[in-house]
């Protein structure tokens, strides 16, 4: 039987990933982003690689300082932390304001809150892969903060109903993947792509299933990125 060429976007969700905060900078400026593209590439010496959008402010900080840190998020990491590092820009806000962190030996800021472990890395190679940079780096410092279960992208997507940020290498434009979204009273966040489904409500926001979007309180915010109701469009 011959396979017919084609792209099924749902197939991409079967690739497994973790969720991490990749951070970089120095004492005068620092930032970070949520990444699911972090992986070990060699054992001796130990080297990791991260993929970062050229549009991310953190990309310029990694290139400038030639170092970055990786914080492994715990499964129950606070959503506000993920929203801050995943859906906001370090050009506009100080992502580290009120966030527990330390400074590594390379000068890179390291997020320690809601993290199981961290790795500090010194860049050895930068590869241009089009829309993103692939940074490979040698591990120079690391700590295990606590034992526990790490947060995976699968859990974030299936249980928390989260979506990959637009700059993530795994981002899929919702407009191109309407396969499982029926024409109903569902509303999509224009900022992060989160879909509000009345049949599910918003358990974390204490909105019961069956609540129509129009009946949501005006103070309600997107559970993923914190956008207000005005940032949603009907789909």
C-alpha positions as CSV (number, residue, x, y, z in Angstrom):
1,X,0.0,0.0,0.0
2,X,1.4,3.4,-1.0
3,X,1.2,6.2,1.5
4,X,-0.4,9.4,0.2
5,X,1.7,12.5,1.0
6,X,0.1,14.9,3.4
7,X,0.6,16.7,6.7
8,X,-1.7,15.7,9.6
9,X,-1.1,18.4,12.3
10,X,-2.5,16.3,15.1
11,X,0.4,13.9,14.6
12,X,2.8,16.5,15.9
13,X,1.2,16.4,19.3
14,X,2.4,12.8,19.7
15,X,6.0,14.0,20.0
16,X,6.9,14.3,23.6
17,X,8.6,17.3,25.2
18,X,9.3,18.8,28.6
19,X,8.6,22.4,29.6
20,X,11.4,24.6,30.9
21,X,12.4,28.2,31.5
22,X,15.4,29.2,29.5
23,X,16.9,32.4,31.0
24,X,19.8,34.7,30.1
25,X,21.3,38.1,30.8
26,X,23.4,39.9,33.3
27,X,23.0,42.3,36.3
28,X,21.6,45.1,34.1
29,X,19.2,43.2,31.9
30,X,17.8,39.7,31.9
31,X,14.9,37.8,30.5
32,X,13.7,34.2,29.8
33,X,11.1,32.2,27.9
34,X,9.2,29.0,28.2
35,X,10.8,26.3,26.0
36,X,9.9,22.7,25.1
37,X,12.9,22.4,22.8
38,X,15.6,21.5,25.3
39,X,17.7,18.3,25.0
40,X,21.0,16.7,25.8
41,X,23.2,16.2,22.7
42,X,26.5,14.8,24.1
43,X,27.7,13.0,27.3
44,X,31.4,13.8,27.4
45,X,31.5,16.7,27.7
46,X,27.9,17.2,28.7
47,X,26.3,19.5,26.2
48,X,22.7,20.6,25.9
49,X,20.9,22.4,23.0
50,X,18.0,24.9,23.1
51,X,16.0,26.3,20.3
52,X,15.0,30.0,20.6
53,X,13.0,32.2,18.2
54,X,14.9,35.1,16.7
55,X,12.0,37.3,17.8
56,X,12.5,36.4,21.5
57,X,14.3,39.1,23.5
58,X,16.2,36.2,25.3
59,X,17.8,35.2,22.0
60,X,19.7,38.5,21.9
61,X,20.8,38.1,25.5
62,X,22.1,34.6,24.9
63,X,24.0,35.8,21.9
64,X,25.4,38.8,23.8
65,X,26.4,36.9,27.0
66,X,27.2,33.5,25.4
67,X,25.5,31.8,28.3
68,X,22.0,30.7,29.5
69,X,20.3,28.7,32.2
70,X,17.6,26.0,32.1
71,X,15.1,25.5,34.9
72,X,13.1,22.3,34.9
73,X,9.5,23.1,35.8
74,X,7.6,20.9,38.2
75,X,4.3,19.4,37.2
76,X,2.2,21.7,39.4
77,X,4.2,24.9,38.5
78,X,2.0,28.0,39.0
79,X,0.2,29.1,35.8
80,X,1.1,32.8,36.4
81,X,4.8,31.9,36.1
82,X,4.2,30.1,32.9
83,X,2.1,32.9,31.5
84,X,4.7,35.5,32.4
85,X,7.6,33.7,30.8
86,X,5.6,32.2,28.0
87,X,3.3,34.9,26.7
88,X,4.9,38.2,27.6
89,X,8.0,39.9,26.3
90,X,11.0,40.8,28.3
91,X,11.2,44.0,26.2
92,X,8.0,45.2,27.9
93,X,8.2,43.9,31.5
94,X,10.7,42.7,34.0
95,X,9.9,38.9,34.1
96,X,12.0,38.4,37.1
97,X,10.1,40.9,39.3
98,X,8.9,39.0,42.3
99,X,10.3,35.7,41.0
100,X,12.7,33.7,43.2
101,X,16.0,33.4,41.3
102,X,19.8,33.3,41.7
103,X,22.7,34.4,39.7
104,X,25.0,31.7,38.2
105,X,28.7,31.6,37.7
106,X,28.3,32.8,34.1
107,X,26.2,35.8,35.3
108,X,23.0,34.2,33.9
109,X,19.8,34.6,36.0
110,X,18.4,31.2,37.1
111,X,14.7,30.7,38.1
112,X,14.5,28.5,41.2
113,X,10.8,28.8,42.0
114,X,8.5,25.9,40.9
115,X,11.6,24.2,39.5
116,X,13.0,20.7,40.2
117,X,16.5,21.4,38.9
118,X,18.6,23.8,37.0
119,X,21.5,23.7,34.5
120,X,23.8,26.6,33.7
121,X,25.3,26.5,30.2
122,X,28.0,28.3,28.3
123,X,27.4,28.5,24.5
124,X,29.8,26.8,22.2
125,X,27.9,27.0,18.9
126,X,25.0,28.9,17.4
127,X,23.2,27.5,14.4
128,X,20.8,29.5,12.3
129,X,17.8,27.3,11.5
130,X,15.6,29.9,9.8
131,X,13.0,31.4,12.2
132,X,15.1,30.2,15.2
133,X,18.6,29.9,16.6
134,X,19.8,26.5,17.9
135,X,22.3,27.1,20.7
136,X,24.5,24.3,21.8
137,X,26.3,24.7,25.1
138,X,28.4,23.0,27.6
139,X,27.1,22.5,31.2
140,X,29.2,24.4,33.7
141,X,27.0,24.2,36.8
142,X,23.8,22.4,37.9
143,X,21.7,21.7,41.0
144,X,18.9,19.3,41.9
145,X,16.4,21.4,44.0
146,X,14.0,18.6,44.8
147,X,12.7,15.3,43.6
148,X,9.3,15.3,41.8
149,X,7.6,14.9,38.5
150,X,8.5,17.4,35.8
151,X,5.9,19.3,33.7
152,X,5.5,17.9,30.2
153,X,4.0,19.6,27.2
154,X,1.6,16.8,26.9
155,X,0.2,17.4,30.4
156,X,0.2,21.1,29.8
157,X,-1.8,20.7,26.6
158,X,-4.2,17.9,27.6
159,X,-4.8,18.7,31.3
160,X,-4.3,22.4,31.5
161,X,-5.6,23.1,28.0
162,X,-2.5,25.2,27.3
163,X,-1.1,26.1,23.9
164,X,2.4,26.6,22.6
165,X,3.4,30.3,22.5
166,X,3.6,31.8,19.0
167,X,7.4,31.9,19.0
168,X,7.7,28.2,20.1
169,X,9.2,25.9,17.4
170,X,6.2,23.6,18.0
171,X,3.6,26.4,17.5
172,X,0.7,25.4,15.2
173,X,-1.6,28.2,14.0
174,X,-5.1,27.3,15.2
175,X,-6.6,28.6,12.0
176,X,-4.7,25.8,10.2
177,X,-5.9,23.1,12.5
178,X,-9.7,23.2,12.8
179,X,-10.0,19.5,12.6
180,X,-11.3,19.0,16.2
181,X,-13.0,22.4,16.7
182,X,-16.6,22.3,15.8
183,X,-18.6,25.4,14.8
184,X,-20.1,26.3,18.2
185,X,-20.1,28.9,20.9
186,X,-16.4,28.6,21.4
187,X,-14.0,31.5,21.7
188,X,-10.3,31.7,20.9
189,X,-7.8,34.0,22.6
190,X,-6.1,36.1,20.0
191,X,-2.9,36.3,22.1
192,X,-2.1,32.7,22.9
193,X,-4.7,30.6,21.0
194,X,-6.5,29.2,24.0
195,X,-10.0,28.1,23.2
196,X,-12.8,28.7,25.8
197,X,-15.3,25.8,25.5
198,X,-18.6,26.3,27.4
199,X,-18.9,22.5,27.8
200,X,-15.7,22.5,29.8
201,X,-15.8,25.9,31.5
202,X,-12.7,27.0,33.3
203,X,-12.2,24.8,36.4
204,X,-9.0,26.7,37.6
205,X,-11.0,29.9,37.4
206,X,-14.0,28.4,39.2
207,X,-16.2,28.7,36.1
208,X,-18.5,25.7,35.9
209,X,-19.0,23.7,32.8
210,X,-22.0,24.9,30.8
211,X,-21.2,28.6,31.3
212,X,-21.5,30.5,28.0
213,X,-18.8,32.9,27.1
214,X,-21.2,35.9,27.2
215,X,-22.1,34.9,30.8
216,X,-18.5,35.0,32.0
217,X,-17.8,37.9,34.5
218,X,-16.1,40.9,32.9
219,X,-13.2,40.4,35.3
220,X,-12.5,36.9,33.8
221,X,-9.1,36.4,32.2
222,X,-7.6,33.8,29.9
223,X,-6.3,31.0,32.1
224,X,-3.2,30.6,30.0
225,X,-1.9,34.2,29.3
226,X,-4.1,36.4,31.4
227,X,-5.7,38.3,28.5
228,X,-9.2,39.9,29.1
229,X,-12.5,38.9,27.4
230,X,-11.9,41.5,24.8
231,X,-9.0,39.5,23.4
232,X,-11.2,36.6,22.4
233,X,-13.0,36.0,19.1
234,X,-15.8,33.5,18.4
235,X,-14.8,30.6,16.3
